[in-house]
Amino acid sequence: MPIIFITGHGDIPMSVQAMKAGAIEFLTKPFGDDVLLSAIRNAIERSQATLGRERATEAPGLLRVAHASRKASHDLGSRRPIE
């Protein structure tokens, strides 16, 4: 989840700490609407790019898991309960 850090009393050490903690943007008030909208667009684009890479690398594994899960549930459904 992208984090945009917004403060009214920021300084360089606080900015460094926020970025190290995972913030992708550090905005100090006052700032214009265009700055905030740009930060939000950037955050969304980075998030989508990250999710796209994760899905691309996870997709083959997820397909195997989904297939194994369907097979297991089918196999379980064909068994008779123990009486």
ABEGO torsion letter per residue (X at the ends): XBBBBBBABBBAAAAAAAAAAGBABBBBOBBBAAAAAAAAAAAAAAAAAAAAAAAAAAAAAAAAAAAAAAAAAAAAAABBBBX
